[in-house]
Structures are given as C-alpha cells and as structure tokens.
Amino acid sequence: MVTVWLAVLLFALVSAPFAATVPEVFASSASYLDLSPESATYRPGSTVTLRASVYDQDGKLLTGSSTRVRFFLSAASPNNHNPPGSSSSDMDCSTGSTGQCAVTYVATNLGTDTICARFSGPSSLCNEPADDPEFDDNVDVVTTTIEAGGRTPTPRPTPTPRPTPTPRPRPTPTPRPTPTRTPTPTPHPRPTPSPKQSPAPSVDPATLVLPGPLEPPPPAPPVDGAGKPVGSETGSAPGGTTPLAPPSGPDVAPVAGVGTVLQPKAATAVVTTFSFPLILMLAVLLFLLAQHILDARDPKMRAAPRSAADVVLEFQDEERL
C-alpha cells in the first residue's frame, strides 16, 4: 500500500511542471462611474451639460454593452423640480457601445445644484461627498453653481466628421477587339493538262540493220529497136527464164548495192548495256574462288563435316568397345 502511494506521489511531482495553467477569463462588467465636469458656474437660463463615463473592472471604457445611467438632483438643489421624497430620477441616458452618454437641463434658479449619478440602486445611496476619490465605486457626485455673474459655458464644438474619401472609379478596360479570321480561299482545281501525243519516232535509215544477205539486183533486160524489152510478149527472158521482179518490203535496203552492215552506234549500245553485268559476274566468280582457297587453308574448315552423314554416330556393340 505504501508503494502505491509513493508511486502516485512521484507521478504527481513529475507531471506538475507539464500541467497546463488555464487562465481565468472574466466578462467585462460596469464597475466604475465618472461625471464631468466636477464643478462649474453658469448664468441663470444657461443649459448645463453633464457627461457620464462607465468603466469596467480593469478601468477601461465599457464598450461591449450599454449601461443606463440615472441622475438625481439633491432635495436642497434650487433647480430640483421633483417633489420631496421622490425616488424617480431627474434625468437618465444610456452609454450604448461608446461607454459614454450626456444629459442637459436648463438652470433658471440661483444657487448650487448637487447632482448624483449612478447606474444601479435608488437615489438614497447617493450619500458620498462631491470631493470623494474617483474610480472607487459606481456613484459619482458633482456640483453646479448658478449665479448672476457666472459665465456662459461655451458648448463643445461638434466634431466635424471626416469626409469619406470618394473612391476613384477604376477605368473600364477597353475590350480588345477579337481578331477576325481571314477566310481561307477555296483552292481552284488546276486544269489537268491534256496528254501530249508523243510523235512517232522517226526511223533513221542509216541505223537499220538489214537481216540476211541481199542479192544484187538483176541486170536490165535487153531491149529491141523499138525500146521494148526482148521477150515481153511471152513474159520470159532470153533463154526461157522469167525475169525476177525487183525486191520490195521493209527489209530491203533503200539503196541498191548496200549489204548487211553492223552500225557502230548499235555495237556501242550493246557494249555499254552489258558491260556492267559482265564485270559484276566476273567479280562474284573471283570472290567465290578466293573464298574457297581461304577456306581450304583453314584447319577448322577442313575438319568441319561436309554433309549430314559426317555428324551421325553409329551405334556399336558393347563387345567391340
């Protein structure tokens, strides 16, 4: 049991520095009252102004709530119009949210008025002297003297409210014009050019290679004295042979006596066309020959199997092994 109490005490000592202190928060309330002016002298018929200020417990103006302040003129005051023994206030005002308020009355009778103000309790509690210390309770007493040679108090000027600055109007931004898109022109179809007829290639007679041998034209048949060929009646040449008609056709040379000739341009075209394939074929053959020679010198290539039969192993009997 003692061990338990020691553990609890030790825990309390250790946790005490970490305990949070909760501050006490009190709502502001009306605690003190002050009247001004404390004393003043006026002429008969003057308006007397009394200002009350209500303070909270910290000595600050109470602005969080409104407080009703009541004013009582003592029974001996020459300007007290209430009947003797009356408990009703002569004047009252509310502080609103400023913590202050004011009352006025017209002093017509000569003498000294004693005014008591409080915000709670009846008028019978107004028993403190006028020179009592300030800010000690919720009651305050002031005096006002009315005499023929008194001064006319100058009313406090009403404070001129500060003019509210006129807000400068912001310039309305000029809207930017929306750029108008330029319409894309419709492409016009280009006219399709009419195909030009290729002219038929002209055949140069000089480049023609005439196939086959050509026989020379037969000699002209003999003619008689009248200029007629001999034997034209019978249609046969002398000796009983029929004369041959001159050859005609595309394969016949246009000029008599021209035989089979290979044109130089044709020979040049043949050599130019087939020279590159021939050279390429010879290069491939030389490469294959050189590759064969090099492979024959390589020992690995010589030992490599030449066919599928070289890599097949035959099964042998165990007796032969």
VENPEHU-V549631 format. One record per pair of residues at least 12 apart in sequence whose ideal C-beta (glycine too) atoms are under 7 Angstrom apart, sorted by sequence separation. I is the first residue (numbers start at 1). J is the second residue. D is the distance in whole Angstrom. If there is no record, write none. Layout:
BEGIN
i=I j=J d=D
i=I j=J d=D
END
This chain:
BEGIN
i=91 j=103 d=4
i=129 j=141 d=7
i=130 j=142 d=6
i=54 j=67 d=5
i=126 j=139 d=6
i=128 j=141 d=6
i=130 j=143 d=5
i=91 j=105 d=6
i=125 j=139 d=7
i=35 j=50 d=6
i=36 j=51 d=5
i=54 j=69 d=7
i=126 j=141 d=7
i=114 j=130 d=7
i=221 j=237 d=6
i=35 j=52 d=6
i=52 j=69 d=4
i=72 j=89 d=6
i=73 j=90 d=5
i=71 j=89 d=6
i=72 j=90 d=6
i=120 j=138 d=6
i=33 j=52 d=6
i=34 j=53 d=5
i=70 j=89 d=4
i=71 j=90 d=6
i=119 j=138 d=6
i=71 j=91 d=4
i=118 j=138 d=6
i=33 j=54 d=6
i=50 j=71 d=7
i=71 j=92 d=6
i=118 j=139 d=5
i=70 j=92 d=5
i=221 j=243 d=6
i=32 j=55 d=4
i=69 j=92 d=6
i=116 j=139 d=7
i=117 j=140 d=6
i=30 j=54 d=5
i=31 j=55 d=6
i=68 j=92 d=6
i=69 j=93 d=6
i=31 j=56 d=6
i=116 j=141 d=5
i=218 j=243 d=7
i=30 j=56 d=7
i=31 j=57 d=5
i=68 j=94 d=5
i=69 j=95 d=7
i=79 j=105 d=7
i=218 j=244 d=5
i=29 j=56 d=6
i=67 j=94 d=7
i=114 j=141 d=7
i=115 j=142 d=5
i=28 j=56 d=4
i=29 j=57 d=7
i=66 j=94 d=5
i=67 j=95 d=5
i=79 j=107 d=5
i=66 j=95 d=6
i=79 j=108 d=7
i=114 j=143 d=5
i=115 j=144 d=7
i=217 j=246 d=6
i=66 j=96 d=5
i=79 j=109 d=5
i=113 j=143 d=7
i=66 j=97 d=7
i=78 j=109 d=4
i=112 j=143 d=6
i=113 j=144 d=5
i=30 j=62 d=5
i=69 j=101 d=6
i=71 j=103 d=6
i=78 j=110 d=7
i=62 j=95 d=7
i=78 j=111 d=4
i=112 j=145 d=5
i=28 j=62 d=6
i=63 j=97 d=5
i=79 j=113 d=5
i=63 j=98 d=6
i=78 j=113 d=7
i=87 j=122 d=5
i=111 j=146 d=6
i=28 j=64 d=5
i=33 j=69 d=7
i=63 j=99 d=5
i=77 j=113 d=4
i=87 j=123 d=6
i=110 j=146 d=5
i=30 j=67 d=5
i=62 j=99 d=5
i=77 j=114 d=6
i=107 j=144 d=7
i=109 j=146 d=6
i=110 j=147 d=6
i=61 j=99 d=3
i=76 j=114 d=7
i=110 j=148 d=7
i=107 j=146 d=5
i=214 j=253 d=6
i=217 j=256 d=5
i=73 j=113 d=6
i=74 j=114 d=4
i=211 j=251 d=6
i=52 j=93 d=7
i=54 j=95 d=5
i=210 j=251 d=6
i=216 j=257 d=7
i=73 j=115 d=6
i=74 j=116 d=7
i=210 j=253 d=6
i=71 j=115 d=6
i=72 j=116 d=5
i=54 j=99 d=6
i=214 j=259 d=6
i=53 j=99 d=6
i=71 j=117 d=5
i=213 j=259 d=7
i=53 j=100 d=5
i=70 j=117 d=7
i=213 j=260 d=6
i=52 j=100 d=7
i=69 j=117 d=6
i=70 j=118 d=6
i=51 j=100 d=6
i=52 j=101 d=6
i=205 j=254 d=6
i=69 j=119 d=5
i=210 j=260 d=6
i=51 j=102 d=5
i=68 j=119 d=6
i=72 j=123 d=4
i=50 j=102 d=7
i=67 j=119 d=5
i=49 j=102 d=6
i=50 j=103 d=5
i=209 j=262 d=7
i=72 j=126 d=6
i=209 j=263 d=6
i=49 j=104 d=5
i=48 j=104 d=6
i=207 j=263 d=5
i=47 j=104 d=5
i=48 j=105 d=6
i=209 j=266 d=6
i=207 j=265 d=6
i=47 j=106 d=6
i=48 j=107 d=5
i=207 j=266 d=7
i=45 j=106 d=7
i=46 j=107 d=6
i=44 j=107 d=7
i=45 j=108 d=6
i=44 j=108 d=6
i=42 j=107 d=6
i=50 j=115 d=6
i=52 j=117 d=6
i=54 j=119 d=6
i=44 j=110 d=6
i=59 j=135 d=7
i=55 j=135 d=7
i=35 j=117 d=5
i=33 j=117 d=6
i=33 j=118 d=6
i=33 j=119 d=6
i=30 j=119 d=6
i=50 j=142 d=7
i=48 j=144 d=5
i=34 j=134 d=6
i=34 j=135 d=7
i=42 j=144 d=7
i=44 j=146 d=6
i=32 j=135 d=5
i=39 j=142 d=6
i=38 j=142 d=5
i=39 j=143 d=5
i=40 j=144 d=6
i=41 j=145 d=4
i=42 j=146 d=6
i=44 j=148 d=7
i=33 j=138 d=5
i=35 j=140 d=4
i=37 j=142 d=7
i=32 j=138 d=7
i=33 j=139 d=6
i=34 j=140 d=6
i=41 j=147 d=6
i=46 j=152 d=6
i=31 j=138 d=7
i=33 j=140 d=5
i=35 j=142 d=5
i=43 j=150 d=5
i=46 j=153 d=6
i=30 j=138 d=7
i=42 j=150 d=5
i=43 j=151 d=7
i=41 j=150 d=4
i=43 j=152 d=5
i=41 j=151 d=6
i=42 j=152 d=7
i=42 j=153 d=6
i=40 j=153 d=6
END
